[in-house]
């Protein structure tokens, strides 16, 4: 019995896909030997199926590669963020450590004395008096031989109660008054007056700045005062000792 082309066309998808029965396969192949049209359709159908299979495999490969790249990119991003955070943490810790260990607490006189000695190149210093005004702290110091000196500290920018040595004056003669004055980066004139073991007849001292005369008391035979003048056009000022009647002492 001759099979029509319509029946063969219905069976061709099963034949090309390799899922038809052995009997159907034999019938179809016998028909294809005699029918050029169905034979051509069978060839095209097989090519389409093979191409589709290849495309599916290629798509899977591409998708797998894309997923792997995305996963690797995500891991790299997370790793980069962790490295950045660690680097920032190290920098912050280093910055805080520098500010902490290079300063001294305002209530720790021993730490202030050590920092003053290091800054002024003394082997050892003791602090006899401390005065603080605004962002400046002054320490009247004495070495083991009885020599006086002054150390000026600036307030730390990070830790409000810690101070860093930033200036001073060496070898202030016993019983005399001296000064250390400078213009700050903030445009202020900072005038610091100091002295130790001041004679008993000295009750006052005076200095001039911008044609203004300032008179200050002397207490416990020591002088340590800080003056902050908003205008740093003049940073002059030298102390002159006065008696109880505010007369100059020769």
C-alpha positions, 0 to 999 in steps of 0.5 A: 500500500502506497503511503500519501505524502500528507501522512509522511509529512505528519510522521517526518517530525517523529522520524527526524527526531528519532522517536518513531517506531521501526516499522514507521521508519522503514515506511518513511525511508521507502517513501523518501527514496521515491519522493523528492519533495518529502526527501527534501523536507526531511533534509531541511527538517533535520537541519533545523533540528540540529541548528536548534540543538546547537543554538540551545547549547550555545545559549547555555554556554553563554548563560553559564559564562555570564553567570560566572562573570557576574558572580566573579564581579560581585565577589571582586566588588565585595572584596574591593569594598572590604579592602577599602574599608580595612584601609580606611580603618587603618588610616583612621586608627593611625590618625587617632593614634598619632593625635593621642600619643603625640599629646598629653592630657591637661590634668597629667602634669607628669606627661606634660612635663615629659613632653615639655622636656622632649620639646625643649631638649631637657633631660628632665623638667618639673612643672611648677605652674600651669595656665590655660586660656582658650586653645593655649596652655602654658607651663612654667617649668624647672630643671633639677639645677633650678633653671626656669623655662617656659613651654607652650602647648596647643590644644589638639584638634581631635582630642579637646583635653589633650595638648601638644608642645609647640613653643617655649623659652629656655634658661629664664634667669632665676628671679626675673620675668620674661616673655614668649610672644608669637602670631598664631595661624588664626591671626591672633597675637599670643603673649605669654609672660613667665618667671620664677622665684620673683623677689618679694618686693615685686607685687606687679608687672606691666607690659605694653602692646599697641600703645596699651599698658597692662598691669598684672599682679604677681602671686606666690613669687611666680608669673605665668599669664597668657594674653590673646589679642585678636590683632596680630599686627603687634606681638610685642610685649616685655614685662617690667617688674613693679613694687607695691606702689606700681613703681618700676624696680631697678 
